[in-house]
Amino acid sequence: MKRHLSLLFASGLYIGLIPGAPGTCASIATTLAFYLTWKIAHSIVPALHLSVTCLITAIGVFAAAEVSRQRGLEDPQIVVIDEVAGQLVTFLFLPVGAFNLFVGTALFRLFDIWKPFPIRRLESLRNGVGIMADDLLAGVYANLILQILNWLLRR
């Protein structure tokens, strides 16, 4: 049971099993789920957004570590819960709209792939923390750029 639940969560409800670019697929799926949730609820309370992001991150650390151990790899490609958490960080405390959703997804993927300092160094952390931490910081970078862009566009 532990093995199956770890794979379910770590792979982002099996999105990580999509061949090709599972991280990008997970980022896009997260953006769509985030938007649909916002559309249904007509708003997303920042505290709830932050709480869900923290919960996914905590589950992600354990699930990613377990799948990593099972596969004998430091960061298996099928583990995409880190992209889910990082993408959610990207949208924290921002208005929901086409600009933020599209640019936020693109910026998050850019930082996640490019891994500017010190993102790459976080990968060396152990037990699932490194798998999650680099994407969380990529989300912080993307969020900061979006915050600046939103501030500039409001002026």
VOVEXDREN-457390 format. One record per atom (N, C-alpha, C): residue in one letter; residue number from 1; atom name; x, y, z. Coordinates in Angstrom, 1 decimal. Example, Ala and Ser with C-alpha at 12.3 -4.5 7.8 and 13.67 -1.06 7.14 Angstrom:
R   res     n   atom        X        Y        Z
R     A     1      N     13.2     -5.7      7.8
R     A     1     CA     12.3     -4.5      7.8
R     A     1      C     13.2     -3.3      7.8
R     S     2      N     12.8     -2.2      7.1
R     S     2     CA     13.7     -1.1      7.1
R     S     2      C     12.9      0.0      7.9
***
This chain:
R   res     n   atom        X        Y        Z
R     M     1      N      0.8     -1.2      0.0
R     M     1     CA      0.0      0.0      0.0
R     M     1      C      0.9      1.3      0.0
R     K     2      N      1.9      1.3      0.9
R     K     2     CA      2.8      2.4      0.9
R     K     2      C      3.5      2.7     -0.4
R     R     3      N      3.8      1.7     -1.1
R     R     3     CA      4.5      1.8     -2.4
R     R     3      C      3.5      2.4     -3.4
R     H     4      N      2.3      2.0     -3.4
R     H     4     CA      1.3      2.5     -4.4
R     H     4      C      0.9      3.9     -4.1
R     L     5      N      0.7      4.2     -2.8
R     L     5     CA      0.4      5.6     -2.5
R     L     5      C      1.5      6.6     -2.8
R     S     6      N      2.7      6.1     -2.5
R     S     6     CA      3.9      7.0     -2.8
R     S     6      C      4.0      7.3     -4.3
R     L     7      N      3.8      6.3     -5.1
R     L     7     CA      3.8      6.5     -6.5
R     L     7      C      2.7      7.4     -7.0
R     L     8      N      1.5      7.2     -6.4
R     L     8     CA      0.3      8.0     -6.8
R     L     8      C      0.6      9.5     -6.5
R     F     9      N      1.1      9.8     -5.3
R     F     9     CA      1.4     11.2     -4.9
R     F     9      C      2.6     11.7     -5.6
R     A    10      N      3.7     11.0     -5.6
R     A    10     CA      5.0     11.5     -6.2
R     A    10      C      4.8     11.8     -7.6
R     S    11      N      4.0     11.0     -8.3
R     S    11     CA      3.9     11.1     -9.8
R     S    11      C      2.8     12.1    -10.1
R     G    12      N      2.2     12.8     -9.1
R     G    12     CA      1.2     13.8     -9.4
R     G    12      C      0.0     13.2    -10.0
R     L    13      N     -0.5     12.1     -9.3
R     L    13     CA     -1.7     11.4     -9.8
R     L    13      C     -1.4     10.7    -11.1
R     Y    14      N     -0.2     10.2    -11.3
R     Y    14     CA      0.3      9.5    -12.4
R     Y    14      C      0.7     10.3    -13.6
R     I    15      N      0.6     11.7    -13.5
R     I    15     CA      1.1     12.5    -14.6
R     I    15      C      2.5     12.3    -14.9
R     G    16      N      3.3     12.0    -13.9
R     G    16     CA      4.7     11.7    -14.1
R     G    16      C      5.0     10.5    -15.0
R     L    17      N      4.0      9.7    -15.2
R     L    17     CA      4.2      8.5    -16.1
R     L    17      C      4.0      8.9    -17.6
R     I    18      N      3.6     10.1    -17.9
R     I    18     CA      3.5     10.6    -19.2
R     I    18      C      4.9     10.7    -19.9
R     P    19      N      5.1     10.0    -21.0
R     P    19     CA      6.5     10.1    -21.6
R     P    19      C      6.7     11.5    -22.2
R     G    20      N      8.0     11.8    -22.3
R     G    20     CA      8.4     13.0    -22.9
R     G    20      C      8.8     14.1    -21.9
R     A    21      N      7.9     14.9    -21.5
R     A    21     CA      8.2     16.0    -20.6
R     A    21      C      7.2     16.0    -19.4
R     P    22      N      7.4     15.0    -18.5
R     P    22     CA      6.4     14.9    -17.4
R     P    22      C      6.4     16.1    -16.5
R     G    23      N      7.5     16.8    -16.3
R     G    23     CA      7.5     18.0    -15.4
R     G    23      C      6.7     19.1    -16.0
R     T    24      N      6.8     19.3    -17.3
R     T    24     CA      6.0     20.3    -18.0
R     T    24      C      4.6     20.0    -18.0
R     C    25      N      4.2     18.7    -18.2
R     C    25     CA      2.8     18.2    -18.1
R     C    25      C      2.3     18.5    -16.7
R     A    26      N      3.1     18.2    -15.7
R     A    26     CA      2.6     18.5    -14.3
R     A    26      C      2.4     20.0    -14.1
R     S    27      N      3.3     20.8    -14.6
R     S    27     CA      3.1     22.2    -14.4
R     S    27      C      1.9     22.7    -15.1
R     I    28      N      1.6     22.3    -16.3
R     I    28     CA      0.4     22.7    -17.0
R     I    28      C     -0.8     22.2    -16.3
R     A    29      N     -0.8     20.9    -15.9
R     A    29     CA     -2.0     20.4    -15.2
R     A    29      C     -2.2     21.1    -13.9
R     T    30      N     -1.2     21.5    -13.2
R     T    30     CA     -1.3     22.2    -11.9
R     T    30      C     -2.0     23.6    -12.2
R     T    31      N     -1.5     24.3    -13.2
R     T    31     CA     -2.0     25.6    -13.6
R     T    31      C     -3.5     25.5    -14.0
R     L    32      N     -3.9     24.4    -14.7
R     L    32     CA     -5.3     24.2    -15.1
R     L    32      C     -6.1     23.9    -13.9
R     A    33      N     -5.6     23.1    -13.0
R     A    33     CA     -6.4     22.7    -11.8
R     A    33      C     -6.5     23.9    -10.9
R     F    34      N     -5.5     24.7    -10.8
R     F    34     CA     -5.5     26.0    -10.0
R     F    34      C     -6.6     26.9    -10.5
R     Y    35      N     -6.6     27.1    -11.8
R     Y    35     CA     -7.5     28.0    -12.5
R     Y    35      C     -9.0     27.5    -12.3
R     L    36      N     -9.2     26.2    -12.5
R     L    36     CA    -10.5     25.6    -12.4
R     L    36      C    -11.0     25.7    -11.0
R     T    37      N    -10.2     25.5    -10.0
R     T    37     CA    -10.5     25.7     -8.6
R     T    37      C    -10.9     27.1     -8.3
R     W    38      N    -10.2     28.1     -8.9
R     W    38     CA    -10.5     29.5     -8.7
R     W    38      C    -11.8     29.8     -9.4
R     K    39      N    -12.0     29.3    -10.6
R     K    39     CA    -13.2     29.6    -11.3
R     K    39      C    -14.5     29.0    -10.6
R     I    40      N    -14.4     27.9    -10.0
R     I    40     CA    -15.5     27.3     -9.3
R     I    40      C    -15.8     28.0     -8.0
R     A    41      N    -14.7     28.3     -7.3
R     A    41     CA    -14.8     29.0     -6.0
R     A    41      C    -15.0     30.5     -6.1
R     H    42      N    -14.7     31.0     -7.2
R     H    42     CA    -14.8     32.5     -7.5
R     H    42      C    -13.7     33.3     -6.8
R     S    43      N    -12.8     32.6     -6.1
R     S    43     CA    -11.7     33.2     -5.5
R     S    43      C    -10.9     32.1     -4.8
R     I    44      N     -9.6     32.4     -4.5
R     I    44     CA     -8.8     31.5     -3.7
R     I    44      C     -8.3     32.3     -2.6
R     V    45      N     -8.6     31.9     -1.4
R     V    45     CA     -8.2     32.5     -0.2
R     V    45      C     -6.7     32.3      0.0
R     P    46      N     -5.8     33.3      0.1
R     P    46     CA     -4.4     33.1      0.2
R     P    46      C     -4.0     32.1      1.3
R     A    47      N     -4.7     32.1      2.4
R     A    47     CA     -4.3     31.2      3.5
R     A    47      C     -4.6     29.8      3.1
R     L    48      N     -5.6     29.5      2.3
R     L    48     CA     -5.9     28.2      1.9
R     L    48      C     -4.9     27.8      0.8
R     H    49      N     -4.6     28.7     -0.1
R     H    49     CA     -3.6     28.4     -1.1
R     H    49      C     -2.3     28.0     -0.5
R     L    50      N     -1.8     28.8      0.5
R     L    50     CA     -0.6     28.5      1.2
R     L    50      C     -0.7     27.2      2.0
R     S    51      N     -1.8     26.9      2.6
R     S    51     CA     -1.9     25.7      3.3
R     S    51      C     -1.9     24.5      2.4
R     V    52      N     -2.5     24.5      1.3
R     V    52     CA     -2.5     23.4      0.3
R     V    52      C     -1.1     23.2     -0.2
R     T    53      N     -0.4     24.3     -0.5
R     T    53     CA      0.9     24.2     -1.0
R     T    53      C      1.9     23.6      0.0
R     C    54      N      1.7     23.9      1.3
R     C    54     CA      2.5     23.3      2.4
R     C    54      C      2.2     21.8      2.5
R     L    55      N      0.9     21.5      2.4
R     L    55     CA      0.5     20.1      2.6
R     L    55      C      1.1     19.3      1.4
R     I    56      N      1.0     19.8      0.2
R     I    56     CA      1.5     19.1     -1.0
R     I    56      C      3.0     18.9     -0.8
R     T    57      N      3.7     19.9     -0.3
R     T    57     CA      5.1     19.9     -0.1
R     T    57      C      5.5     18.8      0.9
R     A    58      N      4.8     18.8      2.0
R     A    58     CA      5.1     17.8      3.1
R     A    58      C      4.9     16.4      2.5
R     I    59      N      3.8     16.2      1.9
R     I    59     CA      3.5     14.8      1.3
R     I    59      C      4.6     14.5      0.3
R     G    60      N      4.9     15.5     -0.5
R     G    60     CA      5.9     15.4     -1.6
R     G    60      C      7.3     14.9     -1.1
R     V    61      N      7.7     15.5      0.1
R     V    61     CA      9.0     15.1      0.6
R     V    61      C      9.0     13.6      0.9
R     F    62      N      8.0     13.1      1.5
R     F    62     CA      7.9     11.7      1.9
R     F    62      C      7.7     10.8      0.7
R     A    63      N      6.8     11.2     -0.2
R     A    63     CA      6.5     10.3     -1.4
R     A    63      C      7.7     10.3     -2.3
R     A    64      N      8.3     11.5     -2.5
R     A    64     CA      9.5     11.5     -3.4
R     A    64      C     10.6     10.7     -2.9
R     A    65      N     10.8     10.8     -1.6
R     A    65     CA     11.9     10.0     -1.0
R     A    65      C     11.6      8.5     -1.2
R     E    66      N     10.4      8.1     -1.0
R     E    66     CA     10.0      6.6     -1.1
R     E    66      C     10.2      6.2     -2.5
R     V    67      N      9.7      6.9     -3.5
R     V    67     CA      9.8      6.5     -4.9
R     V    67      C     11.3      6.5     -5.3
R     S    68      N     12.0      7.5     -4.8
R     S    68     CA     13.5      7.6     -5.1
R     S    68      C     14.2      6.3     -4.6
R     R    69      N     13.9      5.9     -3.4
R     R    69     CA     14.4      4.7     -2.8
R     R    69      C     14.0      3.4     -3.6
R     Q    70      N     12.7      3.4     -4.0
R     Q    70     CA     12.2      2.2     -4.7
R     Q    70      C     12.9      2.1     -6.1
R     R    71      N     13.1      3.2     -6.7
R     R    71     CA     13.7      3.2     -8.1
R     R    71      C     15.3      3.2     -8.1
R     G    72      N     15.9      3.5     -6.9
R     G    72     CA     17.3      3.5     -6.8
R     G    72      C     17.9      4.7     -7.6
R     L    73      N     17.1      5.8     -7.7
R     L    73     CA     17.6      7.0     -8.4
R     L    73      C     17.4      8.2     -7.4
R     E    74      N     18.3      9.2     -7.6
R     E    74     CA     18.2     10.4     -6.7
R     E    74      C     17.0     11.2     -7.0
R     D    75      N     16.6     11.4     -8.2
R     D    75     CA     15.5     12.2     -8.6
R     D    75      C     14.8     11.6     -9.8
R     P    76      N     14.0     10.6     -9.6
R     P    76     CA     13.4      9.9    -10.8
R     P    76      C     12.5     10.9    -11.6
R     Q    77      N     12.5     10.8    -12.9
R     Q    77     CA     11.8     11.7    -13.8
R     Q    77      C     10.3     11.5    -13.5
R     I    78      N      9.8     10.4    -13.0
R     I    78     CA      8.4     10.2    -12.8
R     I    78      C      7.9     11.0    -11.5
R     V    79      N      8.8     11.5    -10.7
R     V    79     CA      8.4     12.3     -9.5
R     V    79      C      8.2     13.7    -10.0
R     V    80      N      6.9     14.1    -10.0
R     V    80     CA      6.5     15.5    -10.4
R     V    80      C      5.8     16.3     -9.4
R     I    81      N      5.6     15.7     -8.2
R     I    81     CA      4.9     16.5     -7.1
R     I    81      C      5.7     17.7     -6.8
R     D    82      N      7.0     17.7     -7.0
R     D    82     CA      7.8     18.9     -6.8
R     D    82      C      7.4     20.0     -7.8
R     E    83      N      7.1     19.7     -9.0
R     E    83     CA      6.6     20.7    -10.0
R     E    83      C      5.3     21.2     -9.6
R     V    84      N      4.4     20.3     -9.0
R     V    84     CA      3.1     20.8     -8.5
R     V    84      C      3.3     21.8     -7.4
R     A    85      N      4.1     21.5     -6.4
R     A    85     CA      4.3     22.4     -5.3
R     A    85      C      5.0     23.7     -5.8
R     G    86      N      6.0     23.6     -6.7
R     G    86     CA      6.7     24.8     -7.2
R     G    86      C      5.8     25.7     -8.0
R     Q    87      N      4.9     25.1     -8.8
R     Q    87     CA      4.0     25.8     -9.6
R     Q    87      C      3.0     26.6     -8.7
R     L    88      N      2.5     25.9     -7.7
R     L    88     CA      1.6     26.6     -6.7
R     L    88      C      2.3     27.8     -6.0
R     V    89      N      3.6     27.6     -5.7
R     V    89     CA      4.3     28.7     -5.1
R     V    89      C      4.4     29.9     -6.1
R     T    90      N      4.5     29.6     -7.3
R     T    90     CA      4.6     30.7     -8.3
R     T    90      C      3.3     31.6     -8.3
R     F    91      N      2.2     31.0     -8.0
R     F    91     CA      0.9     31.8     -8.0
R     F    91      C      0.5     32.4     -6.7
R     L    92      N      1.3     32.2     -5.6
R     L    92     CA      1.0     32.7     -4.3
R     L    92      C      0.9     34.2     -4.3
R     F    93      N     -0.2     34.7     -3.7
R     F    93     CA     -0.4     36.2     -3.4
R     F    93      C     -0.4     37.0     -4.7
R     L    94      N     -0.9     36.4     -5.8
R     L    94     CA     -1.0     37.1     -7.1
R     L    94      C     -2.5     37.0     -7.6
R     P    95      N     -3.0     38.0     -8.3
R     P    95     CA     -4.3     37.9     -8.9
R     P    95      C     -4.3     36.7     -9.9
R     V    96      N     -5.5     36.1    -10.0
R     V    96     CA     -5.6     35.0    -11.0
R     V    96      C     -6.1     35.6    -12.3
R     G    97      N     -5.3     35.4    -13.3
R     G    97     CA     -5.7     35.9    -14.7
R     G    97      C     -4.8     35.3    -15.7
R     A    98      N     -5.1     35.5    -17.0
R     A    98     CA     -4.4     34.8    -18.1
R     A    98      C     -2.9     35.2    -18.0
R     F    99      N     -2.6     36.5    -17.8
R     F    99     CA     -1.2     36.9    -17.8
R     F    99      C     -0.4     36.1    -16.8
R     N   100      N     -0.9     36.1    -15.5
R     N   100     CA     -0.1     35.5    -14.4
R     N   100      C     -0.1     34.0    -14.6
R     L   101      N     -1.1     33.4    -15.1
R     L   101     CA     -1.1     31.9    -15.3
R     L   101      C     -0.1     31.5    -16.4
R     F   102      N     -0.2     32.2    -17.6
R     F   102     CA      0.7     31.8    -18.7
R     F   102      C      2.2     32.2    -18.4
R     V   103      N      2.4     33.4    -18.0
R     V   103     CA      3.8     33.9    -17.7
R     V   103      C      4.3     33.1    -16.5
R     G   104      N      3.5     32.9    -15.5
R     G   104     CA      4.0     32.2    -14.3
R     G   104      C      4.4     30.8    -14.6
R     T   105      N      3.6     30.1    -15.5
R     T   105     CA      4.0     28.7    -15.8
R     T   105      C      5.3     28.7    -16.6
R     A   106      N      5.4     29.7    -17.6
R     A   106     CA      6.6     29.8    -18.4
R     A   106      C      7.8     30.1    -17.5
R     L   107      N      7.7     31.1    -16.6
R     L   107     CA      8.8     31.4    -15.7
R     L   107      C      9.2     30.3    -14.8
R     F   108      N      8.2     29.6    -14.2
R     F   108     CA      8.5     28.5    -13.4
R     F   108      C      9.3     27.4    -14.1
R     R   109      N      8.9     27.0    -15.3
R     R   109     CA      9.6     26.0    -16.1
R     R   109      C     11.0     26.5    -16.4
R     L   110      N     11.1     27.8    -16.8
R     L   110     CA     12.5     28.3    -17.1
R     L   110      C     13.4     28.2    -15.9
R     F   111      N     13.0     28.6    -14.7
R     F   111     CA     13.8     28.5    -13.5
R     F   111      C     14.0     27.0    -13.1
R     D   112      N     13.0     26.2    -13.3
R     D   112     CA     13.2     24.8    -12.9
R     D   112      C     14.2     24.1    -13.8
R     I   113      N     14.2     24.4    -15.1
R     I   113     CA     15.1     23.8    -16.0
R     I   113      C     16.5     24.4    -16.0
R     W   114      N     16.6     25.7    -15.9
R     W   114     CA     17.8     26.5    -15.9
R     W   114      C     18.6     26.3    -14.6
R     K   115      N     17.8     26.4    -13.5
R     K   115     CA     18.4     26.2    -12.1
R     K   115      C     19.5     27.2    -11.8
R     P   116      N     19.2     28.5    -11.8
R     P   116     CA     20.2     29.5    -11.4
R     P   116      C     20.5     29.4    -10.0
R     F   117      N     21.6     29.9     -9.6
R     F   117     CA     22.1     29.9     -8.2
R     F   117      C     21.0     30.4     -7.2
R     P   118      N     20.8     29.7     -6.1
R     P   118     CA     21.4     28.5     -5.6
R     P   118      C     20.5     27.3     -5.8
R     I   119      N     19.6     27.4     -6.8
R     I   119     CA     18.6     26.3     -7.0
R     I   119      C     19.3     24.9     -7.2
R     R   120      N     20.3     24.9     -8.1
R     R   120     CA     20.9     23.6     -8.3
R     R   120      C     21.6     23.0     -7.0
R     R   121      N     22.1     23.8     -6.2
R     R   121     CA     22.7     23.3     -4.9
R     R   121      C     21.7     22.7     -4.0
R     L   122      N     20.4     23.1     -4.1
R     L   122     CA     19.4     22.5     -3.2
R     L   122      C     19.1     21.0     -3.6
R     E   123      N     19.4     20.6     -4.8
R     E   123     CA     19.2     19.2     -5.2
R     E   123      C     20.1     18.2     -4.4
R     S   124      N     21.1     18.7     -3.8
R     S   124     CA     22.0     17.8     -3.0
R     S   124      C     21.4     17.5     -1.6
R     L   125      N     20.4     18.2     -1.2
R     L   125     CA     19.7     17.8      0.1
R     L   125      C     19.1     16.4      0.0
R     R   126      N     19.1     15.7      1.1
R     R   126     CA     18.7     14.3      1.1
R     R   126      C     17.2     14.0      1.5
R     N   127      N     16.9     12.8      1.2
R     N   127     CA     15.6     12.2      1.7
R     N   127      C     14.4     13.0      1.1
R     G   128      N     14.3     13.3     -0.1
R     G   128     CA     13.2     13.9     -0.7
R     G   128      C     13.2     15.4     -0.6
R     V   129      N     13.9     15.9      0.4
R     V   129     CA     13.9     17.4      0.6
R     V   129      C     14.6     18.1     -0.6
R     G   130      N     15.7     17.5     -1.2
R     G   130     CA     16.3     18.1     -2.3
R     G   130      C     15.4     18.1     -3.6
R     I   131      N     14.7     17.0     -3.7
R     I   131     CA     13.8     16.8     -4.8
R     I   131      C     12.7     18.0     -4.8
R     M   132      N     12.2     18.3     -3.6
R     M   132     CA     11.2     19.3     -3.5
R     M   132      C     11.8     20.7     -3.5
R     A   133      N     12.9     20.9     -2.8
R     A   133     CA     13.4     22.2     -2.5
R     A   133      C     13.8     23.0     -3.7
R     D   134      N     14.4     22.4     -4.7
R     D   134     CA     14.9     23.1     -5.9
R     D   134      C     13.6     23.7     -6.7
R     D   135      N     12.6     22.9     -6.7
R     D   135     CA     11.4     23.4     -7.4
R     D   135      C     10.6     24.5     -6.6
R     L   136      N     10.7     24.4     -5.3
R     L   136     CA     10.1     25.4     -4.5
R     L   136      C     10.8     26.7     -4.7
R     L   137      N     12.1     26.7     -4.7
R     L   137     CA     12.9     27.9     -5.0
R     L   137      C     12.6     28.5     -6.4
R     A   138      N     12.5     27.6     -7.4
R     A   138     CA     12.2     28.0     -8.7
R     A   138      C     10.8     28.7     -8.7
R     G   139      N      9.9     28.2     -7.9
R     G   139     CA      8.6     28.9     -7.8
R     G   139      C      8.7     30.2     -7.1
R     V   140      N      9.6     30.3     -6.1
R     V   140     CA      9.8     31.6     -5.5
R     V   140      C     10.4     32.6     -6.5
R     Y   141      N     11.4     32.2     -7.3
R     Y   141     CA     11.9     33.1     -8.3
R     Y   141      C     10.9     33.6     -9.3
R     A   142      N     10.1     32.6     -9.7
R     A   142     CA      9.0     33.0    -10.7
R     A   142      C      8.0     33.9    -10.1
R     N   143      N      7.7     33.7     -8.8
R     N   143     CA      6.7     34.5     -8.1
R     N   143      C      7.3     35.9     -8.0
R     L   144      N      8.5     36.0     -7.6
R     L   144     CA      9.1     37.4     -7.4
R     L   144      C      9.1     38.2     -8.7
R     I   145      N      9.4     37.5     -9.8
R     I   145     CA      9.4     38.2    -11.1
R     I   145      C      7.9     38.6    -11.5
R     L   146      N      7.0     37.7    -11.2
R     L   146     CA      5.6     38.1    -11.5
R     L   146      C      5.1     39.2    -10.6
R     Q   147      N      5.5     39.2     -9.3
R     Q   147     CA      5.2     40.3     -8.4
R     Q   147      C      5.7     41.7     -9.0
R     I   148      N      6.9     41.7     -9.5
R     I   148     CA      7.5     42.9    -10.0
R     I   148      C      6.7     43.3    -11.3
R     L   149      N      6.4     42.3    -12.2
R     L   149     CA      5.7     42.6    -13.4
R     L   149      C      4.3     43.1    -13.1
R     N   150      N      3.6     42.5    -12.1
R     N   150     CA      2.3     43.0    -11.8
R     N   150      C      2.4     44.4    -11.2
R     W   151      N      3.4     44.7    -10.4
R     W   151     CA      3.5     46.0     -9.8
R     W   151      C      3.8     47.1    -11.0
R     L   152      N      4.6     46.7    -11.9
R     L   152     CA      4.9     47.6    -13.0
R     L   152      C      3.7     47.8    -13.9
R     L   153      N      2.9     46.8    -14.1
R     L   153     CA      1.7     46.9    -15.0
R     L   153      C      0.6     47.7    -14.3
R     R   154      N      0.6     47.8    -13.0
R     R   154     CA     -0.4     48.5    -12.3
R     R   154      C     -0.1     50.0    -12.3
R     R   155      N      1.1     50.4    -12.6
R     R   155     CA      1.6     51.8    -12.5
R     R   155      C      1.1     52.5    -13.7
***
